[in-house]
Amino acid sequence: MNREEEKKLIQRILMLIEQLGLFTILIATLVAIGQEILLMINKRHVHLSDLLLLFIYLEVITMIGIYYTSNRLPVRYPLYIAIVALARLIILDSKEMVPWGVLSLGITILILTISVFVVRIGHTRFPYQDGS
């Protein structure tokens, strides 16, 4: 096996591992959605934190879908997930948190939001070139 064939084989193996990992994340996310829906049905009540958790799961699925179609992992989606996760944390734990804790989470959300804005500006001013 020459060097070029070896390189292609390694790329195929890595791509297969990547696809299996994404498929595993997708299945685990779908199971988690199902479990969360069953919990809401059993409780016969839906809290805002439940909806935010479902939204996080949908963002994960969206991120996987975008990766499958474009072979790129968009930076914005993990930032969106982090923003929603922090908002959920504030909703769930704000009564037990000290004011500085809530403030620091709010500032973190602001920083993440600014990061999304900067990334969006970067993508519009410096778009990806085809094949890069």
Secondary structure, DSSP 8 states (H G I E B T S, - for coil): --HHHHHHHHHHHHHHHHHHHHHHHHHHHHHHHHHHHHHHHHHT---HHHHHHHHHHHHHHHHHHHHHHHS---SHHHHHHHHHHHHHHHHHHTTTS-HHHHHHHHHHHHHHHHHHHHHHHHHHHS---TT-
